[in-house]
Amino acid sequence: MGEARGEALAGRTKLVAVEQNPIDKVWRDRPEASKARLVVHGPICRPLIGRQTPGSRRLAEKQAADAAVLSALDSIAWAFNVRGQDVARTPVALAFALVHADGTADLFVEPEKVDAEVRQHLGNGVRLHDRSQFEAALGEFSGKTVAVDPERAVAAIFEALERAGAKVIAVRDPTILPKACKNPQEIAGQRAAQERDGAAIARFLRWVEAEAPSGQVDELSASERLHDLRAEAPELRDLSFDTISGAGPNGAIVHYRSSEKTNRKLEPGTLYLVDSGGQYVDGTTDITRTVPIGEPTDEMRDRFTRVLKGHIAVATAMFPKGTRGSQLDSFARRPLWEAGLDYAHGTGHGVGSFLSVHEGPQRISPVGSVQPGGDEPLRAGMILSNEPGYYKTGEYGIRIENLVLVVEREIEGAEKELLEFETLTFAPIERRLVVREMLSDAELEWLNGYHSQVVAKIGARLEGEEKVWLERACAPL
């Protein structure tokens, strides 16, 4: 919605609270609510809340409050170190939580979702309640201070607390930064998931190269093939989002989703863009590759190489602590700007640890397009995507996406603390689309070095002709 139009509506529109969700009255074929149980999130990280740590005390005290409300589902899953199956593509359960300054917490979730293992995991510091009791619990905070995040909590939570006589302070969910800065176990799990996922992607790219020129492969069958390859890993729990499988002009639609109506064949002389990811028990993946079907045009190769140059510029960036993603965004765009080109989406988003594939507050994006909450300084342990692209409407789309980890960098004599990115994603980048002469020596060294790492990290997961193909796809330019 445009800013001017939004202001006009604000002057003419009055929002009125209703007792029942109007959608419930018209959604006749609504599926039955999930009855899937919570599961303990293994050894990846200890729970922030419960008997093993004083986490809830830290969360509430940090906001100078008697209690803090957690209403974002990924925040609750992370804070209690549990996962669910109530939302497609994101392993969370429908729940609310209150964390208190005395070190205890209240978790509001359907009782049948909690078994003995989860109860033992949560410990005595967590009181369990039916999810329907959450609103009534908010009425018990008369005279107390409660922290609520206005970006993640609905207005009804604020209204219930105000009716109860609580002092409400509007502050960011206290789990957001700790969740964004991954701990060593989460980072190790993410690296393992990325290598596993990269092997599936390599096998898929080989299949596309062999089968697509026949003209018999379409967007939906390719997407199904990729899912089947990922599903061979027992650690896979779900996809991390619906696969974007875009052939020819459909690849130019940034958030395209193929259907029976829009499904296209992967035809010779076109580009195929596939953006996909997996939810593994030890990590969340997100990767985009662009593949030529048959012989690409000179223009396609030029545009792809410009996108690659921008990708490398971000991957090799070194920057002082306190740098924000918006300050790095132009690194990815400069090679396109030099030809009068650009792309209409951010360069990078945060990624969770077996949680949401889009996780804030970190991002690499122009200042004007950031989400509410400001432009967060990058910190060690944050995971982001690096995904510049180019899209020619009605013809083709190009995107190269890897995930990167923010790590500390030491340089002798440096007068500032420095950070850089470690690339986590390992799968071939299409060499047939690269114009070698457009790459600097440093860029060529990065690409060849990256492909050497791809072979080293995922080669052992492939056998026979698949491994031979990988080595050929990653041969130095």
DRENDO-1510 file (C-alpha; in Angstrom, 1 decimal, always signed):
<recs>
REC; n; res; u; v; w
REC; 1; MET; +0.0; +0.0; +0.0 .
REC; 2; GLY; +1.4; +3.4; -0.9 .
REC; 3; GLU; +2.2; +5.8; +2.0 .
REC; 4; ALA; -0.2; +8.5; +0.8 .
REC; 5; ARG; -3.1; +6.0; +0.4 .
REC; 6; GLY; -2.4; +4.5; +3.8 .
REC; 7; GLU; -2.6; +8.0; +5.4 .
REC; 8; ALA; -5.9; +8.6; +3.6 .
REC; 9; LEU; -7.4; +5.4; +4.9 .
REC; 10; ALA; -6.2; +6.1; +8.4 .
REC; 11; GLY; -8.2; +9.3; +8.3 .
REC; 12; ARG; -11.4; +7.6; +7.2 .
REC; 13; THR; -11.3; +4.2; +8.8 .
REC; 14; LYS; -12.0; +3.1; +12.3 .
REC; 15; LEU; -10.9; -0.3; +13.5 .
REC; 16; VAL; -13.3; -2.0; +15.8 .
REC; 17; ALA; -12.5; -5.1; +17.9 .
REC; 18; VAL; -14.9; -8.1; +17.5 .
REC; 19; GLU; -15.4; -11.1; +19.7 .
REC; 20; GLN; -15.2; -13.7; +17.0 .
REC; 21; ASN; -12.9; -13.9; +14.0 .
REC; 22; PRO; -15.0; -13.1; +10.9 .
REC; 23; ILE; -13.0; -15.6; +8.9 .
REC; 24; ASP; -14.2; -18.4; +11.1 .
REC; 25; LYS; -17.8; -17.7; +10.0 .
REC; 26; VAL; -17.1; -18.1; +6.3 .
REC; 27; TRP; -14.3; -20.7; +6.3 .
REC; 28; ARG; -16.6; -23.7; +5.8 .
REC; 29; ASP; -14.0; -26.3; +4.8 .
REC; 30; ARG; -11.4; -25.3; +7.4 .
REC; 31; PRO; -9.2; -28.3; +8.2 .
REC; 32; GLU; -9.1; -29.7; +11.7 .
REC; 33; ALA; -6.5; -28.2; +14.0 .
REC; 34; SER; -3.2; -30.1; +14.2 .
REC; 35; LYS; -2.9; -32.6; +17.1 .
REC; 36; ALA; +0.8; -33.1; +16.6 .
REC; 37; ARG; +2.8; -33.2; +19.9 .
REC; 38; LEU; +5.6; -31.0; +20.8 .
REC; 39; VAL; +9.1; -32.5; +20.6 .
REC; 40; VAL; +12.2; -31.7; +22.5 .
REC; 41; HIS; +14.7; -30.1; +20.2 .
REC; 42; GLY; +17.4; -32.7; +20.9 .
REC; 43; PRO; +21.0; -31.7; +21.9 .
REC; 44; ILE; +21.2; -28.6; +19.6 .
REC; 45; CYS; +20.8; -26.1; +22.5 .
REC; 46; ARG; +19.7; -26.2; +26.1 .
REC; 47; PRO; +16.3; -24.6; +26.8 .
REC; 48; LEU; +16.4; -20.9; +27.7 .
REC; 49; ILE; +13.5; -21.3; +30.1 .
REC; 50; GLY; +13.0; -24.0; +32.7 .
REC; 51; ARG; +14.8; -25.6; +35.6 .
REC; 52; GLN; +18.2; -25.9; +33.8 .
REC; 53; THR; +18.7; -22.2; +33.3 .
REC; 54; PRO; +17.5; -18.9; +34.8 .
REC; 55; GLY; +16.5; -17.8; +31.3 .
REC; 56; SER; +13.1; -16.4; +32.1 .
REC; 57; ARG; +14.5; -14.3; +34.8 .
REC; 58; ARG; +16.9; -12.8; +32.4 .
REC; 59; LEU; +14.2; -12.2; +29.7 .
REC; 60; ALA; +11.9; -10.3; +32.1 .
REC; 61; GLU; +14.6; -8.4; +34.0 .
REC; 62; LYS; +16.1; -7.2; +30.7 .
REC; 63; GLN; +12.9; -5.3; +30.1 .
REC; 64; ALA; +12.6; -4.0; +33.6 .
REC; 65; ALA; +9.3; -5.8; +33.8 .
REC; 66; ASP; +7.5; -8.2; +36.1 .
REC; 67; ALA; +6.8; -10.4; +33.1 .
REC; 68; ALA; +7.2; -10.5; +29.3 .
REC; 69; VAL; +4.7; -11.8; +26.8 .
REC; 70; LEU; +5.9; -14.2; +24.1 .
REC; 71; SER; +3.4; -14.5; +21.3 .
REC; 72; ALA; +5.6; -15.1; +18.2 .
REC; 73; LEU; +5.5; -18.9; +17.7 .
REC; 74; ASP; +9.2; -19.2; +16.7 .
REC; 75; SER; +10.2; -17.2; +19.8 .
REC; 76; ILE; +8.3; -19.6; +22.0 .
REC; 77; ALA; +9.7; -22.7; +20.2 .
REC; 78; TRP; +13.3; -21.3; +20.6 .
REC; 79; ALA; +12.9; -20.1; +24.2 .
REC; 80; PHE; +11.6; -23.5; +25.5 .
REC; 81; ASN; +13.7; -25.5; +23.0 .
REC; 82; VAL; +10.8; -27.4; +21.6 .
REC; 83; ARG; +9.4; -27.8; +18.1 .
REC; 84; GLY; +5.9; -28.5; +16.7 .
REC; 85; GLN; +4.0; -29.3; +13.5 .
REC; 86; ASP; +1.1; -26.9; +13.6 .
REC; 87; VAL; +2.3; -24.6; +10.8 .
REC; 88; ALA; +3.4; -25.9; +7.4 .
REC; 89; ARG; +7.1; -25.3; +6.5 .
REC; 90; THR; +7.9; -23.9; +10.0 .
REC; 91; PRO; +8.3; -26.3; +13.0 .
REC; 92; VAL; +6.3; -24.5; +15.6 .
REC; 93; ALA; +3.2; -25.2; +17.7 .
REC; 94; LEU; +0.3; -22.8; +18.4 .
REC; 95; ALA; +1.0; -21.4; +21.9 .
REC; 96; PHE; +1.5; -18.3; +24.1 .
REC; 97; ALA; +3.9; -17.8; +26.9 .
REC; 98; LEU; +4.5; -15.5; +29.9 .
REC; 99; VAL; +8.0; -15.3; +31.4 .
REC; 100; HIS; +8.4; -13.9; +34.8 .
REC; 101; ALA; +11.1; -12.0; +36.7 .
REC; 102; ASP; +11.1; -14.7; +39.4 .
REC; 103; GLY; +12.6; -17.2; +37.0 .
REC; 104; THR; +9.4; -19.1; +36.2 .
REC; 105; ALA; +7.2; -19.2; +33.1 .
REC; 106; ASP; +3.7; -20.1; +32.0 .
REC; 107; LEU; +3.3; -21.9; +28.7 .
REC; 108; PHE; -0.2; -22.0; +27.1 .
REC; 109; VAL; -0.6; -24.9; +24.7 .
REC; 110; GLU; -3.1; -27.6; +24.0 .
REC; 111; PRO; -2.6; -30.3; +26.8 .
REC; 112; GLU; -2.6; -33.2; +24.4 .
REC; 113; LYS; +0.5; -31.8; +22.7 .
REC; 114; VAL; +2.7; -32.2; +25.8 .
REC; 115; ASP; +3.9; -35.7; +26.8 .
REC; 116; ALA; +6.0; -36.9; +29.7 .
REC; 117; GLU; +9.3; -36.3; +27.9 .
REC; 118; VAL; +8.4; -32.7; +27.2 .
REC; 119; ARG; +7.2; -32.1; +30.8 .
REC; 120; GLN; +10.5; -33.5; +32.1 .
REC; 121; HIS; +12.4; -31.3; +29.6 .
REC; 122; LEU; +10.6; -28.2; +30.7 .
REC; 123; GLY; +11.0; -28.9; +34.4 .
REC; 124; ASN; +9.3; -27.4; +37.5 .
REC; 125; GLY; +10.0; -23.8; +36.4 .
REC; 126; VAL; +7.4; -24.0; +33.6 .
REC; 127; ARG; +3.7; -24.1; +34.5 .
REC; 128; LEU; +1.5; -25.6; +31.7 .
REC; 129; HIS; -2.0; -24.3; +30.8 .
REC; 130; ASP; -4.5; -24.8; +28.1 .
REC; 131; ARG; -4.0; -22.3; +25.3 .
REC; 132; SER; -7.6; -21.0; +25.8 .
REC; 133; GLN; -6.6; -19.7; +29.3 .
REC; 134; PHE; -4.1; -17.2; +28.0 .
REC; 135; GLU; -6.5; -14.2; +27.9 .
REC; 136; ALA; -7.7; -14.9; +31.4 .
REC; 137; ALA; -4.1; -15.0; +32.6 .
REC; 138; LEU; -3.5; -11.5; +31.3 .
REC; 139; GLY; -6.2; -10.3; +33.6 .
REC; 140; GLU; -4.1; -11.1; +36.7 .
REC; 141; PHE; -1.4; -8.4; +36.1 .
REC; 142; SER; -3.1; -5.5; +37.9 .
REC; 143; GLY; -0.5; -3.1; +39.2 .
REC; 144; LYS; +2.4; -5.0; +37.5 .
REC; 145; THR; +4.6; -4.0; +34.6 .
REC; 146; VAL; +4.4; -6.3; +31.5 .
REC; 147; ALA; +6.6; -6.1; +28.4 .
REC; 148; VAL; +4.9; -6.7; +25.1 .
REC; 149; ASP; +6.3; -6.5; +21.5 .
REC; 150; PRO; +3.9; -4.4; +19.3 .
REC; 151; GLU; +5.4; -5.9; +16.1 .
REC; 152; ARG; +4.6; -9.5; +17.2 .
REC; 153; ALA; +1.6; -9.2; +19.6 .
REC; 154; VAL; -2.0; -8.5; +18.5 .
REC; 155; ALA; -3.9; -5.5; +19.8 .
REC; 156; ALA; -6.1; -7.8; +21.9 .
REC; 157; ILE; -3.1; -8.6; +24.2 .
REC; 158; PHE; -2.5; -4.9; +24.9 .
REC; 159; GLU; -6.2; -4.3; +25.5 .
REC; 160; ALA; -6.5; -7.2; +27.9 .
REC; 161; LEU; -3.6; -6.1; +30.0 .
REC; 162; GLU; -4.8; -2.5; +30.0 .
REC; 163; ARG; -8.2; -3.6; +31.2 .
REC; 164; ALA; -6.6; -5.5; +34.0 .
REC; 165; GLY; -4.7; -2.4; +35.2 .
REC; 166; ALA; -1.3; -3.5; +34.1 .
REC; 167; LYS; +1.4; -1.1; +33.0 .
REC; 168; VAL; +2.3; -2.1; +29.5 .
REC; 169; ILE; +5.7; -1.3; +28.0 .
REC; 170; ALA; +6.0; -1.7; +24.3 .
REC; 171; VAL; +9.5; -3.2; +23.7 .
REC; 172; ARG; +10.9; -5.8; +21.3 .
REC; 173; ASP; +10.5; -9.5; +22.1 .
REC; 174; PRO; +13.5; -10.3; +24.3 .
REC; 175; THR; +14.3; -13.5; +22.5 .
REC; 176; ILE; +14.9; -11.8; +19.1 .
REC; 177; LEU; +18.6; -11.0; +19.4 .
REC; 178; PRO; +19.6; -14.2; +21.3 .
REC; 179; LYS; +17.7; -16.3; +18.8 .
REC; 180; ALA; +19.4; -14.5; +15.9 .
REC; 181; CYS; +22.9; -15.0; +17.2 .
REC; 182; LYS; +23.4; -18.8; +16.9 .
REC; 183; ASN; +25.3; -20.7; +19.5 .
REC; 184; PRO; +28.1; -23.2; +18.6 .
REC; 185; GLN; +25.7; -26.2; +18.6 .
REC; 186; GLU; +23.3; -24.4; +16.3 .
REC; 187; ILE; +26.1; -23.4; +14.0 .
REC; 188; ALA; +27.5; -26.9; +13.9 .
REC; 189; GLY; +24.0; -28.3; +13.1 .
REC; 190; GLN; +23.5; -25.7; +10.4 .
REC; 191; ARG; +26.9; -26.7; +8.7 .
REC; 192; ALA; +25.8; -30.4; +8.8 .
REC; 193; ALA; +22.4; -29.6; +7.3 .
REC; 194; GLN; +23.9; -27.4; +4.6 .
REC; 195; GLU; +26.3; -30.2; +3.4 .
REC; 196; ARG; +23.5; -32.7; +3.4 .
REC; 197; ASP; +21.3; -30.3; +1.5 .
REC; 198; GLY; +24.1; -29.3; -0.9 .
REC; 199; ALA; +24.5; -33.0; -2.0 .
REC; 200; ALA; +20.8; -33.2; -2.8 .
REC; 201; ILE; +21.0; -30.0; -4.8 .
REC; 202; ALA; +24.0; -31.3; -6.7 .
REC; 203; ARG; +22.2; -34.5; -7.6 .
REC; 204; PHE; +19.2; -32.4; -8.7 .
REC; 205; LEU; +21.2; -30.1; -10.9 .
REC; 206; ARG; +22.8; -33.1; -12.6 .
REC; 207; TRP; +19.3; -34.6; -13.2 .
REC; 208; VAL; +18.1; -31.2; -14.7 .
REC; 209; GLU; +21.1; -31.0; -17.0 .
REC; 210; ALA; +20.5; -34.5; -18.3 .
REC; 211; GLU; +16.7; -34.6; -18.5 .
REC; 212; ALA; +15.5; -31.1; -19.2 .
REC; 213; PRO; +16.8; -30.7; -22.8 .
REC; 214; SER; +14.4; -33.4; -23.8 .
REC; 215; GLY; +11.5; -31.0; -23.2 .
REC; 216; GLN; +9.7; -33.5; -21.0 .
REC; 217; VAL; +10.5; -31.9; -17.6 .
REC; 218; ASP; +8.2; -29.2; -16.3 .
REC; 219; GLU; +8.2; -27.0; -13.2 .
REC; 220; LEU; +6.1; -29.3; -11.0 .
REC; 221; SER; +7.9; -32.5; -11.9 .
REC; 222; ALA; +11.2; -30.8; -11.3 .
REC; 223; SER; +10.0; -29.5; -7.9 .
REC; 224; GLU; +8.8; -33.0; -7.0 .
REC; 225; ARG; +12.1; -34.5; -8.0 .
REC; 226; LEU; +14.0; -32.1; -5.8 .
REC; 227; HIS; +11.7; -32.9; -2.9 .
REC; 228; ASP; +12.3; -36.6; -3.3 .
REC; 229; LEU; +16.1; -36.2; -3.3 .
REC; 230; ARG; +16.0; -34.2; -0.1 .
REC; 231; ALA; +13.6; -36.7; +1.5 .
REC; 232; GLU; +16.2; -39.4; +1.2 .
REC; 233; ALA; +17.9; -37.8; +4.2 .
REC; 234; PRO; +16.3; -39.1; +7.4 .
REC; 235; GLU; +17.0; -35.8; +9.1 .
REC; 236; LEU; +14.5; -33.9; +6.8 .
REC; 237; ARG; +11.3; -32.9; +8.5 .
REC; 238; ASP; +9.7; -30.6; +5.9 .
REC; 239; LEU; +10.6; -28.1; +3.2 .
REC; 240; SER; +11.4; -24.7; +4.6 .
REC; 241; PHE; +9.0; -23.0; +2.1 .
REC; 242; ASP; +7.1; -23.9; -1.0 .
REC; 243; THR; +9.7; -24.4; -3.8 .
REC; 244; ILE; +10.0; -21.6; -6.4 .
REC; 245; SER; +10.4; -23.6; -9.6 .
REC; 246; GLY; +10.3; -21.1; -12.4 .
REC; 247; ALA; +10.9; -21.9; -16.1 .
REC; 248; GLY; +11.5; -19.1; -18.7 .
REC; 249; PRO; +9.3; -16.1; -18.0 .
REC; 250; ASN; +8.0; -17.6; -14.8 .
REC; 251; GLY; +11.5; -17.3; -13.4 .
REC; 252; ALA; +11.2; -13.5; -13.6 .
REC; 253; ILE; +8.4; -13.6; -11.0 .
REC; 254; VAL; +10.3; -13.2; -7.8 .
REC; 255; HIS; +7.9; -15.1; -5.5 .
REC; 256; TYR; +6.4; -17.3; -8.1 .
REC; 257; ARG; +4.6; -20.5; -7.1 .
REC; 258; SER; +3.9; -23.1; -9.9 .
REC; 259; SER; +0.5; -24.6; -10.2 .
REC; 260; GLU; -1.3; -26.8; -12.7 .
REC; 261; LYS; -2.5; -23.6; -14.4 .
REC; 262; THR; +0.9; -21.9; -14.7 .
REC; 263; ASN; +3.1; -25.0; -15.0 .
REC; 264; ARG; +5.7; -24.6; -17.9 .
REC; 265; LYS; +8.1; -27.0; -19.5 .
REC; 266; LEU; +11.8; -26.4; -19.1 .
REC; 267; GLU; +12.4; -25.6; -22.8 .
REC; 268; PRO; +15.8; -25.3; -24.6 .
REC; 269; GLY; +17.0; -21.8; -24.9 .
REC; 270; THR; +15.6; -20.7; -21.6 .
REC; 271; LEU; +16.7; -20.3; -18.0 .
REC; 272; TYR; +15.3; -22.3; -15.1 .
REC; 273; LEU; +15.4; -20.7; -11.6 .
REC; 274; VAL; +14.8; -22.9; -8.6 .
REC; 275; ASP; +14.7; -21.4; -5.0 .
REC; 276; SER; +14.2; -24.0; -2.4 .
REC; 277; GLY; +15.1; -25.2; +1.1 .
REC; 278; GLY; +14.7; -27.9; +3.7 .
REC; 279; GLN; +13.8; -28.1; +7.4 .
REC; 280; TYR; +16.3; -30.5; +8.8 .
REC; 281; VAL; +16.3; -31.4; +12.5 .
REC; 282; ASP; +19.7; -29.7; +12.8 .
REC; 283; GLY; +19.3; -26.7; +10.5 .
REC; 284; THR; +17.2; -24.7; +8.0 .
REC; 285; THR; +18.4; -24.3; +4.4 .
REC; 286; ASP; +17.6; -21.9; +1.6 .
REC; 287; ILE; +19.4; -22.0; -1.8 .
REC; 288; THR; +18.7; -20.6; -5.3 .
REC; 289; ARG; +20.4; -21.8; -8.5 .
REC; 290; THR; +19.8; -20.7; -12.1 .
REC; 291; VAL; +20.3; -23.3; -14.8 .
REC; 292; PRO; +20.5; -22.8; -18.6 .
REC; 293; ILE; +18.4; -25.3; -20.6 .
REC; 294; GLY; +20.4; -25.7; -23.7 .
REC; 295; GLU; +22.5; -22.8; -25.0 .
REC; 296; PRO; +22.1; -19.5; -23.1 .
REC; 297; THR; +22.2; -16.2; -24.9 .
REC; 298; ASP; +25.0; -13.7; -24.5 .
REC; 299; GLU; +22.7; -11.4; -22.6 .
REC; 300; MET; +21.8; -14.1; -20.2 .
REC; 301; ARG; +25.4; -14.8; -19.5 .
REC; 302; ASP; +26.2; -11.1; -19.1 .
REC; 303; ARG; +23.4; -10.7; -16.5 .
REC; 304; PHE; +24.2; -13.9; -14.7 .
REC; 305; THR; +27.9; -12.8; -14.4 .
REC; 306; ARG; +26.8; -9.4; -13.0 .
REC; 307; VAL; +24.7; -11.1; -10.4 .
REC; 308; LEU; +27.6; -13.4; -9.6 .
REC; 309; LYS; +29.9; -10.4; -9.1 .
REC; 310; GLY; +27.5; -8.9; -6.7 .
REC; 311; HIS; +27.1; -12.2; -4.8 .
REC; 312; ILE; +30.9; -12.4; -4.5 .
REC; 313; ALA; +31.1; -8.8; -3.3 .
REC; 314; VAL; +28.8; -9.6; -0.4 .
REC; 315; ALA; +30.4; -13.0; +0.3 .
REC; 316; THR; +33.9; -11.4; +0.6 .
REC; 317; ALA; +32.8; -8.2; +2.5 .
REC; 318; MET; +34.8; -7.3; +5.6 .
REC; 319; PHE; +33.2; -4.7; +7.8 .
REC; 320; PRO; +33.5; -3.1; +11.3 .
REC; 321; LYS; +31.2; -4.2; +14.2 .
REC; 322; GLY; +28.1; -2.0; +14.2 .
REC; 323; THR; +27.7; -2.2; +10.4 .
REC; 324; ARG; +24.1; -2.6; +9.3 .
REC; 325; GLY; +22.8; -4.7; +6.4 .
REC; 326; SER; +21.7; -1.6; +4.5 .
REC; 327; GLN; +25.3; -0.5; +4.3 .
REC; 328; LEU; +26.3; -3.7; +2.5 .
REC; 329; ASP; +23.3; -3.9; +0.1 .
REC; 330; SER; +24.8; -1.8; -2.6 .
REC; 331; PHE; +27.8; -4.1; -2.8 .
REC; 332; ALA; +25.5; -6.6; -4.5 .
REC; 333; ARG; +23.9; -4.1; -6.8 .
REC; 334; ARG; +26.9; -2.2; -8.2 .
REC; 335; PRO; +27.7; -4.6; -11.1 .
REC; 336; LEU; +24.0; -4.3; -12.2 .
REC; 337; TRP; +23.8; -0.6; -11.6 .
REC; 338; GLU; +26.9; -0.2; -13.9 .
REC; 339; ALA; +24.7; -1.5; -16.7 .
REC; 340; GLY; +21.6; +0.4; -15.7 .
REC; 341; LEU; +20.0; -2.7; -14.1 .
REC; 342; ASP; +18.7; -3.6; -10.6 .
REC; 343; TYR; +16.4; -6.0; -8.8 .
REC; 344; ALA; +13.3; -5.2; -6.7 .
REC; 345; HIS; +14.0; -7.2; -3.5 .
REC; 346; GLY; +16.4; -7.3; -0.6 .
REC; 347; THR; +19.7; -8.9; -0.9 .
REC; 348; GLY; +19.5; -11.0; +2.3 .
REC; 349; HIS; +17.2; -12.1; +5.1 .
REC; 350; GLY; +17.9; -13.8; +8.4 .
REC; 351; VAL; +17.4; -17.6; +8.8 .
REC; 352; GLY; +16.5; -19.6; +11.9 .
REC; 353; SER; +17.9; -22.8; +13.3 .
REC; 354; PHE; +15.3; -25.5; +12.5 .
REC; 355; LEU; +12.8; -22.6; +12.7 .
REC; 356; SER; +11.6; -19.9; +10.3 .
REC; 357; VAL; +13.5; -19.5; +7.0 .
REC; 358; HIS; +12.8; -15.8; +7.3 .
REC; 359; GLU; +14.0; -14.7; +10.7 .
REC; 360; GLY; +14.7; -11.1; +11.9 .
REC; 361; PRO; +16.0; -8.8; +12.9 .
REC; 362; GLN; +19.1; -9.1; +10.6 .
REC; 363; ARG; +18.8; -8.4; +6.9 .
REC; 364; ILE; +20.7; -7.0; +3.9 .
REC; 365; SER; +18.3; -4.6; +2.3 .
REC; 366; PRO; +18.0; -1.0; +1.1 .
REC; 367; VAL; +16.9; +1.3; +4.0 .
REC; 368; GLY; +13.6; +2.1; +2.4 .
REC; 369; SER; +12.5; -1.5; +2.2 .
REC; 370; VAL; +13.4; -2.8; +5.6 .
REC; 371; GLN; +10.7; -4.3; +7.8 .
REC; 372; PRO; +9.5; -2.4; +10.9 .
REC; 373; GLY; +11.9; -2.4; +13.8 .
REC; 374; GLY; +14.8; -0.6; +12.2 .
REC; 375; ASP; +18.0; -1.7; +10.5 .
REC; 376; GLU; +19.8; -4.1; +12.9 .
REC; 377; PRO; +23.6; -4.0; +13.2 .
REC; 378; LEU; +25.0; -7.4; +12.1 .
REC; 379; ARG; +26.5; -9.5; +14.9 .
REC; 380; ALA; +28.6; -12.6; +15.0 .
REC; 381; GLY; +26.5; -15.8; +14.9 .
REC; 382; MET; +23.8; -14.3; +12.7 .
REC; 383; ILE; +22.9; -16.3; +9.6 .
REC; 384; LEU; +21.6; -14.5; +6.5 .
REC; 385; SER; +21.0; -15.2; +2.8 .
REC; 386; ASN; +23.1; -13.7; +0.1 .
REC; 387; GLU; +20.8; -13.6; -2.9 .
REC; 388; PRO; +21.2; -10.8; -5.6 .
REC; 389; GLY; +19.3; -11.4; -8.8 .
REC; 390; TYR; +18.1; -10.0; -12.1 .
REC; 391; TYR; +14.7; -10.4; -13.7 .
REC; 392; LYS; +13.6; -9.6; -17.2 .
REC; 393; THR; +9.9; -9.5; -17.3 .
REC; 394; GLY; +8.3; -12.0; -19.7 .
REC; 395; GLU; +11.6; -13.7; -20.5 .
REC; 396; TYR; +13.8; -15.0; -17.6 .
REC; 397; GLY; +15.0; -14.6; -14.0 .
REC; 398; ILE; +18.4; -15.1; -12.4 .
REC; 399; ARG; +19.2; -15.5; -8.7 .
REC; 400; ILE; +22.2; -16.9; -6.9 .
REC; 401; GLU; +21.6; -17.6; -3.2 .
REC; 402; ASN; +23.8; -19.0; -0.5 .
REC; 403; LEU; +23.5; -18.7; +3.2 .
REC; 404; VAL; +26.3; -16.9; +5.1 .
REC; 405; LEU; +27.3; -16.8; +8.8 .
REC; 406; VAL; +28.6; -13.6; +10.4 .
REC; 407; VAL; +32.0; -14.3; +12.0 .
REC; 408; GLU; +34.7; -12.3; +13.7 .
REC; 409; ARG; +37.8; -11.4; +11.7 .
REC; 410; GLU; +41.1; -10.5; +13.2 .
REC; 411; ILE; +43.6; -8.4; +11.3 .
REC; 412; GLU; +46.9; -7.3; +12.8 .
REC; 413; GLY; +47.0; -3.6; +13.4 .
REC; 414; ALA; +43.3; -3.1; +12.9 .
REC; 415; GLU; +41.9; -0.2; +14.9 .
REC; 416; LYS; +38.3; -1.6; +14.9 .
REC; 417; GLU; +36.8; -4.9; +15.7 .
REC; 418; LEU; +35.9; -6.5; +12.3 .
REC; 419; LEU; +33.3; -9.0; +11.0 .
REC; 420; GLU; +33.0; -11.0; +7.8 .
REC; 421; PHE; +30.9; -13.7; +6.2 .
REC; 422; GLU; +31.5; -17.4; +6.2 .
REC; 423; THR; +29.6; -19.1; +3.3 .
REC; 424; LEU; +27.6; -22.1; +4.6 .
REC; 425; THR; +25.9; -23.3; +1.4 .
REC; 426; PHE; +27.8; -25.6; -0.9 .
REC; 427; ALA; +26.5; -26.6; -4.4 .
REC; 428; PRO; +27.7; -25.8; -7.9 .
REC; 429; ILE; +27.2; -22.4; -9.4 .
REC; 430; GLU; +26.5; -22.7; -13.1 .
REC; 431; ARG; +29.8; -22.2; -14.9 .
REC; 432; ARG; +28.1; -22.2; -18.4 .
REC; 433; LEU; +26.5; -18.9; -17.5 .
REC; 434; VAL; +29.8; -17.2; -16.4 .
REC; 435; VAL; +31.6; -14.7; -18.7 .
REC; 436; ARG; +35.1; -15.4; -17.5 .
REC; 437; GLU; +36.5; -12.1; -18.9 .
REC; 438; MET; +34.0; -10.1; -16.8 .
REC; 439; LEU; +35.5; -11.5; -13.5 .
REC; 440; SER; +38.5; -9.9; -11.8 .
REC; 441; ASP; +41.3; -12.1; -10.7 .
REC; 442; ALA; +40.0; -11.9; -7.1 .
REC; 443; GLU; +36.5; -12.9; -8.2 .
REC; 444; LEU; +37.8; -15.7; -10.3 .
REC; 445; GLU; +39.9; -16.9; -7.4 .
REC; 446; TRP; +36.8; -16.8; -5.1 .
REC; 447; LEU; +34.6; -18.8; -7.6 .
REC; 448; ASN; +37.3; -21.5; -8.2 .
REC; 449; GLY; +38.0; -21.6; -4.4 .
REC; 450; TYR; +34.3; -22.0; -3.7 .
REC; 451; HIS; +33.9; -24.8; -6.1 .
REC; 452; SER; +36.9; -26.5; -4.6 .
REC; 453; GLN; +35.2; -26.4; -1.2 .
REC; 454; VAL; +32.0; -27.7; -2.8 .
REC; 455; VAL; +33.8; -30.9; -3.9 .
REC; 456; ALA; +35.6; -31.2; -0.6 .
REC; 457; LYS; +32.4; -30.9; +1.5 .
REC; 458; ILE; +29.8; -32.8; -0.4 .
REC; 459; GLY; +31.8; -35.0; -2.8 .
REC; 460; ALA; +32.0; -37.8; -0.2 .
REC; 461; ARG; +28.1; -37.9; -0.2 .
REC; 462; LEU; +28.0; -38.7; -4.0 .
REC; 463; GLU; +29.1; -41.8; -5.8 .
REC; 464; GLY; +29.9; -43.0; -9.3 .
REC; 465; GLU; +28.6; -40.8; -12.2 .
REC; 466; GLU; +27.1; -38.2; -9.7 .
REC; 467; LYS; +30.6; -37.6; -8.2 .
REC; 468; VAL; +32.2; -37.4; -11.7 .
REC; 469; TRP; +29.5; -34.9; -12.7 .
REC; 470; LEU; +30.2; -32.8; -9.5 .
REC; 471; GLU; +33.9; -32.6; -10.2 .
REC; 472; ARG; +33.2; -31.5; -13.8 .
REC; 473; ALA; +30.6; -28.9; -12.7 .
REC; 474; CYS; +33.1; -27.5; -10.1 .
REC; 475; ALA; +36.2; -27.6; -12.4 .
REC; 476; PRO; +38.3; -24.3; -12.3 .
REC; 477; LEU; +37.5; -21.7; -14.9 .
</recs>
